[in-house]
Amino acid sequence: MLKFGYPRVSTQDQSLSLQLDALAHYGVDQTFEEKESGKKKKRPQLDIQKLLQIYTLIH
């Protein structure tokens, strides 16, 4: 089964690098990165229902 990761930060100024390194350590096949506020309710990068049909979530 493929594994995906969802690294997310709240602003464009923040870095995803530590999260990406950790996901690489766990052998994640694909990442869906996001730099958006947590207040945003709709997150097109993370459609959990669709993604969980084909991936295993590493959070």
N, C-alpha and C positions, 0 to 999 in steps of 0.2 A: 504494500500500500504506500502511496506517495504521502510525504509529509509537507505541510506548508506552515509558514510562520507569518505572524501579523505584527511587525514592529510598528509602534506608533508613538509619536510625540505630539505635543499640543501646539507648537509654533514652528514656523519655518526656520527660526534661528537655532533650534535644538538639533542635536545629532542623533542619528539612528545607529551609529557605529557599534556601540556596546551591545545593543540588542541583536544586530546583524551578526556580530562575532559569536554570541551565545547560540543563536539559531544554527549557524554553520557548524558549531561544535556538536550539536544534536543531529546533524545530518539532514537538515531541512532541504527539500527538493526545490521549493519555490517560496518566495516571499511576496506579500502584498503590503507594500509600505504606505504609510499615511502620515502626513503632517497636518493635522486638523485639530481644532478645539474639541474637547470632550463634550461640549454643549451641542455640537452638531449631531442630530439624531440619525440622519441618513448617511450611511457610509458605503459608497459604491465599491470600495476596495474590499469590503468584508461582508459579503452576502453569505452568512453562515449556513443557511439552509441549503443553498446551492453547492457551496464548497465542501461541506461535510459528506456529500454523496460520493466524493472521489478522493478526499484527503483526510489525513489524521492531523488534528490540531495540536501543536506544541505551543503552550502558552506560559 
